[in-house]
Amino acid sequence: MKGTGPRSREVNMSERSHEDQNLERLLRHAGPRAAVPEDVARRVRASVHAVWDEQRSRHRRRPLAWVLAAAAVVVFALVAFNLSRRAPAPELASVAHVDAVAGDVKLGLGDVLPAGRTLRTGPGQQVSLHTVAGPSVRLDADSTLALRSANVFSLERGAVYVDSGSARDATLAIDTPLGEVRHVGTQYAVRLSEGSIRVGVREGRVQIGSAQGPLVVDAGSELSLSASGATHAEALLPYGPHWAWVQQIARSPRIDGRPLGELLEWVSRECGRKVRFESPALAARSATISLNGSIDGLTPEAALDAVLPTCGLTYHLEQDALLIAAEPSSADSREPPSSRSRSWWGVSPS
């Protein structure tokens, strides 16, 4: 009888082996698959066993590869379903937005910056940020700052200035190759150059987590730390040329409809000088002056130069103070009139 001898059995076994090899190659080329949820896997196993039992009882002579191929189709379909349910990658959280820029910086006011962003400035370029942690952060020219997270920025080159402002309890660390700098309600600057860092504190205090242990820097001091661990401290005034670059990128406040006192408070903080008045009477009358217009784009001292004359006032620098005085040309006892709004219609520089 045809097809019943040993030769026929050899052919059937060869065909089965060939089909198994094809299936094996197909599975190997498919590569590893994402894990299938356990409840889905249980349903697949139950379905495959049911198909297996049915096919074995009803078609015992049918090639095994047919059953395996059917099971593979079910598995592939479920894997594809599982992949389609995979959640998209989460977006990186924002850690700061741009407050001000100087020079040809490819950033716009209000731009939101995510964690992982690295900022680089060249000659004549500066950037001021408002962080979600609270403090203001300003990046000087020729500097590189990596925004690692909401609470840790890495200074890789150049200088950065931190002003905690009213957010004195906010936590923001500036990481450097020589240690991490943390503030305690303060204004300070960190400059990294030639394998050393200089930390100058204008207000409050900072702590540097160096390889030699924690180093504390108080207001009115600057500490230099080299890669060898050598330190050098010296006195540092809160005003003067050392802080000039910080004022260049300071974000000017809105003055429209605001009292003159708010402008003077901002100038005082940015310049590191206290505000004093020529006389108590002048201080009292100055408190009644409100302003109109804008000082956008002006540095603190430029804002004073522009606004005070419209109020019948001027100022002089005296050591650590801004002395506010009446203009000599005032016709009435050298004091500005009270209860009068003074206008400065400033124009932002292009």
Residue pairs with C-beta under 8 A, 6 or more apart in sequence:
15 63
16 63
16 64
16 65
19 63
19 65
20 64
20 65
20 68
22 65
23 65
23 68
23 69
23 72
26 72
27 72
30 76
33 79
34 79
34 82
34 83
34 86
35 82
36 44
36 78
36 79
36 82
37 82
40 78
40 81
40 82
44 74
44 75
44 78
47 74
48 71
48 74
51 67
51 70
51 71
52 67
52 71
55 62
55 66
55 67
56 67
91 114
92 114
92 115
92 116
93 114
93 115
93 150
94 112
94 113
94 114
94 115
94 132
95 113
95 114
95 115
95 117
95 131
95 132
95 133
95 147
95 149
95 150
96 112
96 113
96 129
96 130
96 131
96 132
96 137
96 147
97 110
97 111
97 112
97 113
97 129
97 130
98 107
98 108
98 109
98 110
98 111
98 113
98 127
98 128
98 129
99 109
99 128
99 129
99 130
99 136
99 251
100 109
100 127
100 128
100 249
100 250
100 251
101 107
101 108
101 109
101 125
101 126
101 127
101 128
101 249
102 124
102 125
102 126
102 127
102 248
102 249
103 121
103 122
103 123
103 124
103 125
103 126
103 141
104 124
104 125
105 121
105 125
105 126
105 127
107 119
107 127
113 119
113 129
113 147
114 147
115 147
115 148
115 149
115 150
116 146
116 147
116 148
117 146
117 147
118 144
118 145
118 146
118 147
118 156
119 127
119 139
119 143
119 144
119 145
119 146
119 147
120 143
120 144
121 127
121 139
121 140
121 141
121 142
121 143
121 144
121 158
122 141
122 142
123 141
123 142
124 141
125 141
126 138
126 139
126 140
126 141
126 245
126 248
126 249
127 138
127 139
127 249
128 136
128 137
128 138
128 139
128 249
128 250
128 251
129 136
129 137
129 138
129 139
130 136
130 251
131 137
131 150
131 170
131 172
132 150
133 150
133 151
133 167
133 170
133 171
133 172
134 164
134 165
134 166
134 167
134 170
134 172
135 162
135 163
135 164
135 165
135 167
135 170
135 172
135 183
136 162
136 163
136 165
136 251
137 145
137 153
137 160
137 161
137 162
137 172
138 160
138 161
138 163
138 246
138 249
138 250
139 145
139 158
139 159
139 160
139 249
140 158
140 159
140 160
140 161
140 191
140 245
140 249
141 158
141 245
142 157
142 158
143 155
143 157
143 158
143 159
143 160
144 155
144 156
144 157
144 158
145 153
145 154
145 155
145 156
145 158
145 160
146 153
146 154
146 156
147 153
148 154
148 175
151 171
151 172
151 173
152 172
152 173
152 175
152 180
153 160
153 172
153 173
153 174
153 175
154 174
154 175
154 176
155 174
155 175
155 176
155 190
155 192
156 192
157 192
158 191
158 192
158 193
159 189
159 190
159 191
159 192
159 245
160 174
160 189
160 190
161 187
161 188
161 189
161 245
161 246
162 172
162 174
162 183
162 186
162 187
162 188
162 189
162 190
163 187
163 269
164 170
164 172
164 183
164 185
164 186
164 187
164 204
168 185
168 204
169 185
171 182
172 182
172 183
173 180
173 181
173 182
174 180
174 181
174 190
175 181
176 190
176 192
176 197
177 192
177 195
177 227
178 192
178 195
178 196
178 197
178 208
178 210
178 211
178 225
178 226
178 227
179 197
179 208
179 209
179 210
179 211
179 215
179 225
180 208
180 209
181 188
181 190
181 197
181 199
181 206
181 207
181 208
181 209
182 206
182 207
182 209
183 204
183 205
183 206
184 204
184 205
184 206
184 207
185 203
185 204
186 201
186 202
186 203
186 204
186 205
186 206
186 219
187 201
187 202
187 203
187 204
187 238
187 269
188 199
188 200
188 201
188 202
188 203
188 204
188 206
188 217
189 199
189 200
189 202
189 243
189 246
190 197
190 198
190 199
191 197
191 198
191 200
195 226
195 227
196 224
196 225
196 226
196 227
197 208
197 224
197 225
198 222
198 223
198 224
198 225
199 206
199 208
199 217
199 222
199 223
199 225
200 217
200 221
200 222
200 236
200 242
201 217
201 218
201 219
201 220
201 221
201 222
201 236
202 219
202 236
202 238
202 243
202 272
203 219
203 238
204 219
205 216
205 217
205 218
205 219
206 216
206 217
207 214
207 215
207 216
207 217
208 214
208 215
208 216
208 217
208 223
208 225
210 225
210 229
211 229
212 229
215 223
215 225
215 231
217 223
217 233
219 238
220 235
220 236
220 237
220 238
221 233
221 234
221 235
221 236
222 233
222 234
222 235
222 236
223 231
223 232
223 233
224 231
224 232
224 233
225 231
236 242
237 272
237 320
238 272
238 273
238 320
239 271
239 272
239 273
239 320
240 272
243 271
243 272
246 270
247 270
247 271
247 299
247 300
247 301
248 299
250 270
250 299
250 300
252 266
252 295
252 296
252 297
252 298
252 303
253 262
253 263
253 266
253 295
254 294
255 262
255 263
255 291
255 292
255 293
255 294
255 295
255 307
255 344
256 291
256 292
256 293
256 294
257 290
257 291
257 292
258 290
258 291
259 287
259 289
259 290
259 291
260 286
260 287
260 289
260 290
260 291
260 307
260 311
260 342
261 286
261 287
263 291
263 295
263 303
263 307
264 275
264 322
264 324
265 275
266 300
267 275
267 300
267 301
267 303
267 304
267 322
268 274
268 275
268 322
270 300
271 300
271 301
271 322
272 320
273 317
273 320
273 321
273 322
274 320
274 321
274 322
275 321
275 322
275 324
276 318
276 321
276 322
276 323
276 324
277 283
277 286
277 323
277 324
277 325
278 323
278 324
278 325
278 326
281 335
282 324
282 325
282 326
282 334
282 335
282 336
283 324
285 335
285 336
285 337
285 338
286 311
286 313
286 324
286 336
288 338
288 339
288 340
289 311
289 336
289 338
289 340
289 341
289 342
290 341
290 342
291 307
291 341
291 342
291 343
291 344
292 341
292 342
292 343
292 344
292 345
293 343
293 344
293 345
293 346
294 344
294 345
294 346
294 347
294 348
295 303
295 306
295 307
295 344
295 346
296 346
296 348
297 346
297 348
297 349
298 306
298 346
304 315
304 322
306 344
306 346
307 342
307 344
308 314
308 315
308 324
309 327
310 342
310 343
310 344
311 336
311 342
312 326
312 327
312 330
312 335
312 336
312 337
313 324
313 325
313 326
313 327
313 336
314 324
314 325
314 326
314 327
315 322
315 323
315 324
315 325
316 322
316 323
316 325
317 323
325 334
326 334
326 335
326 336
327 334
328 334
330 336
336 342
